[in-house]
């Protein structure tokens, strides 16, 4: 029988080690997604902050 690759099926077939691996991989993927999203927003925020400051300065200042 080929190794079970579906996380929902592995525990039902007594393959708890594989289910733990799936859980770790899922957690790693979610952490990576959150980290990438946070970094993207921080990088995009910088130009908008500069632009807002430049627009709020009085003319000739």
C-alpha positions as MATLAB code, in Angstrom:
seq = 'XXXXXXXXXXXXXXXXXXXXXXXXXXXXXXXXXXXXXXXXXXXXXXXXXXXXXXXXXXXXX';
ca = [
       0.000    0.000    0.000;
       1.481    3.385   -0.926;
       2.198    5.841    1.857;
      -0.789    7.944    2.755;
      -0.310   11.538    1.736;
      -3.584   13.004    2.974;
      -3.406   14.488    6.479;
      -7.057   13.702    7.193;
      -6.595   10.012    6.340;
      -3.215    9.297    7.965;
      -4.391    9.222   11.626;
      -7.281    6.910   10.747;
      -4.829    4.378    9.381;
      -2.599    4.490   12.444;
       0.078    6.613   10.800;
       0.413    9.142   13.621;
       4.013    9.979   12.727;
       2.969   11.069    9.279;
       0.091   13.112   10.724;
       2.564   14.908   13.005;
       4.715   15.691    9.985;
       1.717   17.132    8.181;
       0.915   19.300   11.196;
       4.469   20.634   11.408;
       4.523   21.383    7.693;
       1.178   23.182    7.908;
       2.403   25.275   10.838;
       5.618   26.132    8.984;
       3.636   27.163    5.896;
       1.271   29.355    7.919;
       4.163   31.061    9.724;
       5.816   31.723    6.363;
       2.626   33.192    4.910;
       2.093   35.498    7.899;
       5.744   36.585    7.884;
       5.720   37.287    4.140;
       2.476   39.266    4.410;
       3.754   41.316    7.337;
       7.032   42.136    5.608;
       5.194   43.072    2.415;
       2.918   45.485    4.271;
       5.848   47.055    6.131;
       7.769   47.591    2.889;
       4.721   49.122    1.192;
       3.940   51.354    4.154;
       7.199   53.319    3.928;
       6.586   55.089    0.580;
       3.002   55.930    1.552;
       4.157   57.450    4.846;
       6.688   59.632    3.017;
       4.088   60.678    0.471;
       1.566   61.590    3.180;
       4.171   63.707    4.995;
       5.127   65.491    1.775;
       1.489   66.239    0.959;
       0.745   67.587    4.447;
       3.589   70.133    4.454;
       2.511   73.702    3.694;
       3.596   75.128    0.342;
       7.020   76.772    0.416;
       8.074   75.107    3.653;
];
